[in-house]
Amino acid sequence: MIILIFVTGGISAADIVEGTKLYLNPEAWNEYDSSETDRFALFFYISGTSTGAFMDMTLVSGSTDTYEVTSPLGNYTNVIFCRMDGSTTANTWGNVLNQTEDLTYDGSNNIYNITGFQMDGWGIKRSIGTWSSYTPLSVSSDPCVIYTIDPGFELPVGASGAIAQSTVPGWQTTASNGTIEFWRVGNSLGVDPYEGSAFIELMGAGLYQDYNTPDPVVFNLSFAYRGKAGTTICKVSAGPVGGPYKQIMTATDSHTDWGLHQGSYTVPVGQTTTRFLFQHISVGGFLDAITFTATIAPPSVPEDPIEYCVGEIPTVFTDLVTGTNLTWYTSETGGTGSSSVPVISTTTPGTTLTYVTQTINGCESPRALVTVVVNNCASNLMTLTVDGTINTVCNGTAEPPVVDCNYTGPTIVINEIMVWPTTGNGAFFSKNN
């Protein structure tokens, strides 16, 4: 039988107003009873009254062991976290398997971390824990952008030492024992995290995360690395699950400070799942702030400007650009795109910048630039003005070949001049085409 006990909490209380998000890390509960049917609920109530309400807790998106709940209508002063019998659906005290003491909320520390159990004055085993501050993972509402789960190793909350990979959101290890080594602020080496309150040690095994990757996708990666003892090296590889893996980059850093490293990786066509794998090359080191962000690759465009002469018949844009569902823009950012293929004009000299994207599965890529340059090519041609009569120009005795000098006109436009010295007064000129 579960007895509800109203006790004043040990922290300064704040009203729990409608819409407040509270969280639970029930790791110790899971160790106490690993029933897969467990579920969790939070009882909100007003101290000194019988006014209260149960609310179901649900897993935080992207997490495997953190639960959340939104407070109902009304202002409450206290809460009780409850582990419910998963074979039931009703939230009643009769269906509670374990519960915390009644707790107060201080307005800032929003997650309760179960740490163990203790017997109360009535001989009932109560769950105990601590409050801390929690910021849920930012999950993009944009289905076209892929984000890293738990990039700073802040989950599980309070993790330190060898932690089972099953409790670490997103990350897996190649270690035979299935554990990832967590370090926290205040550790024995005096090493602070690059960001947040935790980081991991890259030991003999590799650390990886898998991503669903509809092609074509380009990943931009960033991570902080630091040697544990002296200068150490790690490498980052990518490829399909199970390999083969292609080395993307390496990082070399000393034990005195963190180094931030960045790179990119284009997913090959047909690689629907991509694994990014971190491994040490020399002595192990520390990793933190690992992020991989991905977007649809832009369409393939010419790297160099496309050049034409004034009046030249241009190539159509679709022969220059390779992609799917192309959209055309006149500016690098902003503006409204069009599916109509723009026409290249060679009427006047100048430079035109055209931007184009491709859309795959409803996701639009970044814009790629196509530069078209129209030159006034006629200005580069030589114009020969003939003074006098054509016979004067062709006067003299020419060595072979013999020229027929019967052309008369004010100017001669030629592409190339061939000159043969003569024994007379002048030279022989010939157009080469």
C-alpha positions as CSV (number, residue, x, y, z in Angstrom):
1,M,0.0,0.0,0.0
2,I,1.4,3.4,-0.9
3,I,0.8,6.2,1.6
4,L,0.8,9.8,0.5
5,I,2.8,11.9,2.9
6,F,2.7,15.7,2.8
7,V,6.1,17.0,3.9
8,T,7.6,20.5,3.4
9,G,10.5,20.3,0.9
10,G,14.0,21.4,1.7
11,I,14.3,24.0,-0.9
12,S,12.7,27.4,-1.5
13,A,9.5,26.6,-3.3
14,A,8.1,28.3,-6.4
15,D,4.6,27.9,-7.8
16,I,4.4,25.4,-10.7
17,V,2.3,27.3,-13.2
18,E,0.5,25.8,-16.1
19,G,2.9,24.8,-18.9
20,T,6.0,24.3,-16.8
21,K,8.2,21.5,-18.1
22,L,9.6,19.1,-15.5
23,Y,11.9,16.2,-16.2
24,L,12.8,12.8,-14.6
25,N,16.0,10.7,-14.9
26,P,14.8,7.4,-13.4
27,E,18.1,5.5,-13.9
28,A,18.3,4.1,-10.3
29,W,14.6,3.0,-10.6
30,N,15.5,1.1,-13.7
31,E,18.3,-0.7,-11.9
32,Y,16.0,-1.5,-8.9
33,D,13.4,-3.1,-11.1
34,S,14.2,-3.5,-14.8
35,S,10.7,-4.4,-15.8
36,E,10.2,-3.2,-19.4
37,T,6.6,-2.4,-18.7
38,D,7.4,0.4,-16.2
39,R,6.0,3.8,-16.9
40,F,6.2,7.1,-15.0
41,A,3.8,9.7,-13.9
42,L,4.0,13.0,-11.9
43,F,1.5,13.9,-9.2
44,F,1.0,17.7,-9.0
45,Y,-0.7,19.0,-5.8
46,I,-1.2,22.1,-3.6
47,S,0.4,21.7,-0.2
48,G,-2.0,21.3,2.7
49,T,-5.0,20.5,0.4
50,S,-6.4,17.5,-1.4
51,T,-6.2,19.2,-4.7
52,G,-4.0,17.3,-7.1
53,A,-3.6,15.7,-10.5
54,F,-1.6,12.9,-12.1
55,M,0.1,13.5,-15.4
56,D,1.8,10.8,-17.6
57,M,5.5,11.4,-18.3
58,T,6.8,10.6,-21.8
59,L,10.4,10.1,-23.2
60,V,12.1,13.2,-24.3
61,S,12.6,13.2,-28.1
62,G,16.0,11.8,-28.9
63,S,16.6,10.4,-25.3
64,T,16.4,6.8,-24.0
65,D,16.2,7.6,-20.3
66,T,14.9,11.1,-19.7
67,Y,11.2,11.7,-19.3
68,E,9.2,14.9,-19.4
69,V,5.8,16.3,-18.4
70,T,4.0,19.6,-18.8
71,S,2.1,20.8,-15.7
72,P,-1.7,21.0,-16.1
73,L,-4.0,24.0,-15.6
74,G,-3.7,25.6,-12.2
75,N,-0.8,26.6,-9.8
76,Y,0.7,23.8,-7.8
77,T,3.3,23.9,-5.0
78,N,4.5,20.3,-4.8
79,V,5.1,17.2,-6.9
80,I,5.7,13.4,-6.4
81,F,7.4,11.4,-9.1
82,C,5.9,7.9,-9.4
83,R,7.0,4.6,-11.1
84,M,3.7,3.1,-12.2
85,D,2.7,-0.5,-12.9
86,G,3.1,-0.8,-16.7
87,S,0.4,-3.4,-16.9
88,T,-2.1,-0.8,-15.9
89,T,-3.3,2.4,-17.6
90,A,-5.0,4.3,-14.8
91,N,-2.9,6.7,-12.7
92,T,-4.1,5.8,-9.2
93,W,-2.1,5.4,-5.9
94,G,-3.0,1.7,-6.1
95,N,-1.0,1.4,-9.3
96,V,2.2,3.1,-7.9
97,L,5.2,0.8,-7.5
98,N,7.6,3.3,-6.1
99,Q,7.4,7.0,-5.4
100,T,9.6,9.9,-4.2
101,E,8.9,12.0,-1.2
102,D,6.9,15.1,-1.9
103,L,9.1,17.7,-3.5
104,T,9.1,21.4,-4.2
105,Y,10.2,23.1,-7.3
106,D,12.6,26.1,-7.0
107,G,11.8,27.6,-10.4
108,S,15.1,26.7,-12.1
109,N,16.3,23.2,-11.3
110,N,13.9,21.3,-13.5
111,I,15.0,17.6,-13.6
112,Y,14.9,15.2,-10.7
113,N,17.6,12.5,-10.8
114,I,16.7,9.3,-8.9
115,T,19.9,8.2,-7.0
116,G,18.6,5.4,-4.7
117,F,16.2,4.5,-1.9
118,Q,15.8,5.0,1.8
119,M,13.3,3.9,4.5
120,D,11.0,6.5,5.9
121,G,9.6,6.7,9.4
122,W,6.8,4.3,8.5
123,G,9.1,1.6,7.2
124,I,8.3,2.4,3.6
125,K,11.1,2.5,1.0
126,R,11.1,5.9,-0.7
127,S,13.0,6.9,-3.8
128,I,15.5,9.7,-3.3
129,G,17.4,11.9,-5.6
130,T,18.6,15.4,-6.5
131,W,17.3,18.3,-8.5
132,S,19.5,19.8,-11.2
133,S,19.2,22.0,-14.3
134,Y,18.4,20.4,-17.6
135,T,18.2,21.7,-21.1
136,P,16.6,19.2,-23.5
137,L,18.3,18.4,-26.8
138,S,17.3,20.8,-29.5
139,V,15.4,18.8,-32.1
140,S,14.8,20.6,-35.3
141,S,11.3,20.9,-36.6
142,D,12.8,20.9,-40.1
143,P,12.8,17.4,-41.5
144,C,15.4,18.5,-44.1
145,V,18.2,19.1,-41.6
146,I,20.0,16.2,-39.8
147,Y,21.3,16.9,-36.3
148,T,23.6,15.1,-33.9
149,I,22.0,13.5,-30.8
150,D,23.7,14.5,-27.5
151,P,26.7,16.3,-29.1
152,G,28.2,17.4,-25.8
153,F,27.7,14.2,-23.9
154,E,25.5,15.9,-21.3
155,L,23.3,12.8,-21.1
156,P,22.8,10.7,-19.1
157,V,22.6,13.5,-16.5
158,G,25.5,13.2,-14.0
159,A,27.2,10.3,-15.9
160,S,30.8,9.6,-14.8
161,G,33.1,6.6,-15.4
162,A,32.2,3.6,-17.5
163,I,28.6,4.1,-18.7
164,A,26.7,1.4,-20.6
165,Q,26.1,2.6,-24.2
166,S,22.4,1.6,-23.9
167,T,21.9,4.6,-21.6
168,V,23.8,7.1,-23.8
169,P,21.5,8.8,-26.4
170,G,22.8,8.5,-30.0
171,W,26.3,7.2,-29.3
172,Q,27.7,3.6,-29.6
173,T,31.1,2.1,-29.0
174,T,33.0,-0.8,-30.6
175,A,34.3,-1.7,-27.1
176,S,33.6,-5.4,-26.3
177,N,32.1,-4.4,-22.9
178,G,29.8,-1.9,-24.4
179,T,30.8,1.0,-22.2
180,I,31.7,4.6,-22.9
181,E,34.1,6.4,-20.5
182,F,32.6,9.7,-19.2
183,W,34.5,12.5,-17.4
184,R,32.9,15.4,-15.6
185,V,33.9,18.8,-14.2
186,G,36.1,18.4,-11.1
187,N,37.8,15.3,-12.3
188,S,41.2,14.1,-10.9
189,L,43.1,15.5,-13.9
190,G,41.6,19.0,-13.5
191,V,40.5,18.9,-17.2
192,D,37.4,21.1,-17.9
193,P,35.0,20.2,-20.7
194,Y,35.3,22.1,-23.9
195,E,31.6,23.0,-23.3
196,G,28.9,21.9,-20.8
197,S,29.7,19.7,-17.8
198,A,30.9,16.4,-19.4
199,F,33.1,14.9,-22.1
200,I,34.3,11.4,-23.0
201,E,37.6,9.6,-23.3
202,L,38.5,8.0,-26.6
203,M,40.3,4.8,-25.5
204,G,41.2,1.7,-27.5
205,A,37.7,1.3,-29.0
206,G,36.0,3.5,-31.4
207,L,33.0,5.8,-30.8
208,Y,30.3,6.3,-33.5
209,Q,26.9,7.6,-34.4
210,D,24.7,6.5,-37.3
211,Y,22.6,8.9,-39.5
212,N,19.9,8.2,-42.1
213,T,21.3,9.8,-45.2
214,P,19.1,10.3,-48.3
215,D,21.5,11.1,-51.1
216,P,23.0,13.5,-52.0
217,V,23.9,14.8,-48.6
218,V,26.9,16.9,-47.4
219,F,27.9,16.7,-43.8
220,N,29.8,19.5,-42.0
221,L,31.5,18.2,-38.9
222,S,33.0,19.9,-35.9
223,F,34.5,18.4,-32.7
224,A,36.9,19.3,-29.9
225,Y,39.8,17.0,-29.1
226,R,42.5,17.1,-26.4
227,G,45.3,14.7,-25.5
228,K,45.1,12.9,-22.2
229,A,48.9,12.6,-21.7
230,G,51.1,14.5,-24.1
231,T,50.3,15.0,-27.7
232,T,47.8,12.5,-29.2
233,I,46.1,11.9,-32.5
234,C,42.6,10.7,-33.4
235,K,41.0,10.1,-36.8
236,V,37.5,10.4,-38.1
237,S,36.2,8.0,-40.7
238,A,32.8,7.6,-42.4
239,G,31.1,5.0,-44.5
240,P,28.1,2.6,-44.6
241,V,27.3,0.6,-41.4
242,G,29.7,-2.3,-41.3
243,G,32.2,-0.5,-43.5
244,P,34.3,0.0,-45.5
245,Y,35.2,3.3,-43.8
246,K,37.0,6.2,-45.5
247,Q,39.2,8.4,-43.3
248,I,38.0,12.0,-43.5
249,M,40.5,13.8,-41.3
250,T,42.8,13.6,-38.3
251,A,43.3,15.8,-35.2
252,T,46.4,16.3,-33.2
253,D,46.4,18.0,-29.9
254,S,48.4,18.2,-26.7
255,H,47.1,17.6,-23.1
256,T,47.3,21.3,-22.2
257,D,44.3,22.6,-24.1
258,W,41.3,21.7,-26.4
259,G,41.6,22.1,-30.2
260,L,38.5,22.6,-32.3
261,H,38.5,20.8,-35.7
262,Q,36.2,21.0,-38.7
263,G,35.7,19.1,-41.9
264,S,33.2,17.9,-44.4
265,Y,32.0,14.7,-46.0
266,T,29.8,14.1,-49.1
267,V,27.7,10.9,-48.8
268,P,28.1,8.7,-51.9
269,V,25.0,8.0,-53.9
270,G,23.0,5.0,-52.6
271,Q,24.5,5.1,-49.0
272,T,21.2,5.3,-47.1
273,T,22.8,5.1,-43.6
274,T,26.2,6.7,-42.8
275,R,28.3,5.9,-39.7
276,F,30.9,8.5,-38.4
277,L,33.6,6.7,-36.4
278,F,36.1,8.3,-34.0
279,Q,39.3,6.2,-33.3
280,H,42.6,7.0,-31.6
281,I,45.8,6.6,-33.6
282,S,48.3,7.2,-30.8
283,V,47.6,7.3,-27.0
284,G,43.9,8.0,-26.1
285,G,42.5,11.4,-25.8
286,F,39.3,13.3,-24.9
287,L,36.4,14.3,-27.1
288,D,33.6,16.9,-26.7
289,A,31.3,19.1,-28.7
290,I,30.9,16.6,-31.6
291,T,28.4,17.9,-34.1
292,F,27.5,16.7,-37.6
293,T,25.0,18.8,-39.5
294,A,23.8,17.8,-42.9
295,T,22.0,19.3,-45.8
296,I,21.0,18.2,-49.3
297,A,24.0,18.8,-51.6
298,P,23.6,21.6,-54.1
299,P,23.4,20.8,-57.8
300,S,26.5,20.3,-59.8
301,V,27.6,23.5,-61.6
302,P,30.7,24.6,-63.6
303,E,33.5,25.7,-61.3
304,D,34.8,28.4,-63.7
305,P,32.8,31.2,-65.3
306,I,31.1,30.4,-68.6
307,E,32.4,32.8,-71.3
308,Y,30.7,33.9,-74.5
309,C,31.3,36.6,-77.1
310,V,28.7,39.3,-77.8
311,G,26.2,37.8,-80.3
312,E,27.4,34.2,-79.7
313,I,24.6,31.6,-79.4
314,P,24.8,30.5,-75.7
315,T,24.3,27.0,-74.2
316,V,21.1,26.6,-72.3
317,F,21.4,26.5,-68.5
318,T,20.1,23.0,-68.1
319,D,23.1,21.7,-70.1
320,L,25.4,23.4,-67.6
321,V,23.7,22.3,-64.4
322,T,23.0,18.8,-63.1
323,G,20.4,18.3,-60.4
324,T,16.8,17.3,-59.5
325,N,13.9,19.7,-59.5
326,L,16.0,22.8,-60.1
327,T,14.9,26.2,-58.7
328,W,16.6,29.4,-60.0
329,Y,17.4,32.6,-58.1
330,T,18.8,36.0,-59.0
331,S,20.4,36.5,-55.5
332,E,22.6,34.6,-53.1
333,T,20.0,34.8,-50.3
334,G,16.4,35.8,-50.1
335,G,14.1,36.4,-53.1
336,T,11.7,34.0,-54.7
337,G,12.9,31.1,-56.8
338,S,11.5,30.0,-60.1
339,S,11.3,26.7,-61.8
340,S,11.5,28.4,-65.2
341,V,15.0,28.1,-66.7
342,P,16.5,31.6,-67.2
343,V,17.8,32.4,-70.7
344,I,21.4,33.4,-71.2
345,S,21.6,36.7,-73.1
346,T,24.7,37.6,-75.1
347,T,23.3,40.8,-76.5
348,T,25.6,43.1,-74.5
349,P,28.9,42.5,-72.6
350,G,28.8,42.0,-68.9
351,T,28.7,39.5,-66.0
352,T,25.6,37.7,-64.8
353,L,25.3,35.8,-61.5
354,T,22.6,33.1,-61.4
355,Y,21.9,30.9,-58.4
356,V,20.3,27.4,-58.5
357,T,19.2,24.8,-56.0
358,Q,17.9,21.2,-56.2
359,T,15.0,19.7,-54.2
360,I,14.9,16.1,-53.2
361,N,12.2,14.5,-51.2
362,G,10.8,17.9,-50.4
363,C,14.2,19.2,-49.1
364,E,15.9,22.1,-50.9
365,S,19.6,22.4,-51.1
366,P,21.8,25.4,-50.6
367,R,22.3,27.7,-53.6
368,A,25.0,27.1,-56.1
369,L,26.4,29.9,-58.3
370,V,26.7,29.9,-62.0
371,T,28.7,32.9,-63.5
372,V,28.2,33.9,-67.1
373,V,30.6,36.4,-68.7
374,V,29.9,38.0,-72.1
375,N,32.9,39.6,-73.7
376,N,33.1,42.1,-76.5
377,C,35.2,39.8,-78.6
378,A,35.2,42.1,-81.7
379,S,37.3,44.6,-79.9
380,N,40.2,42.1,-79.9
381,L,40.2,41.8,-83.7
382,M,42.8,43.7,-85.7
383,T,41.5,46.1,-88.3
384,L,43.9,46.9,-91.2
385,T,43.2,50.2,-93.0
386,V,44.5,50.3,-96.5
387,D,45.8,53.6,-97.6
388,G,46.0,54.2,-101.3
389,T,45.1,51.7,-103.9
390,I,45.4,47.9,-103.5
391,N,48.1,47.9,-106.1
392,T,50.3,50.1,-103.8
393,V,49.9,47.6,-100.9
394,C,50.8,44.7,-103.2
395,N,53.6,46.4,-105.1
396,G,56.8,44.6,-105.5
397,T,57.9,41.2,-106.6
398,A,56.6,38.5,-104.2
399,E,58.3,35.2,-103.6
400,P,56.0,32.2,-103.7
401,P,53.1,32.0,-103.0
402,V,51.9,34.6,-105.6
403,V,49.1,36.8,-104.4
404,D,46.1,38.0,-106.4
405,C,45.7,41.6,-105.4
406,N,42.4,42.5,-107.0
407,Y,40.6,43.5,-103.7
408,T,39.6,47.1,-103.2
409,G,37.9,48.5,-100.1
410,P,38.3,50.9,-97.2
411,T,39.3,48.4,-94.5
412,I,40.4,44.7,-94.2
413,V,39.6,42.7,-91.1
414,I,41.8,39.7,-90.6
415,N,42.4,37.1,-88.0
416,E,46.1,36.5,-88.7
417,I,48.8,38.1,-90.8
418,M,51.6,36.2,-92.7
419,V,54.5,38.3,-93.7
420,W,57.1,37.4,-96.4
421,P,60.0,39.8,-96.9
422,T,60.5,40.9,-100.5
423,T,63.3,42.3,-102.5
424,G,61.3,45.3,-103.4
425,N,59.7,48.1,-101.4
426,G,57.4,46.4,-98.8
427,A,56.1,43.1,-97.7
428,F,53.5,40.5,-98.7
429,F,50.4,40.2,-96.4
430,S,48.1,37.2,-96.4
431,K,45.0,36.4,-94.4
432,N,45.5,32.9,-92.9
433,N,41.9,31.7,-93.4
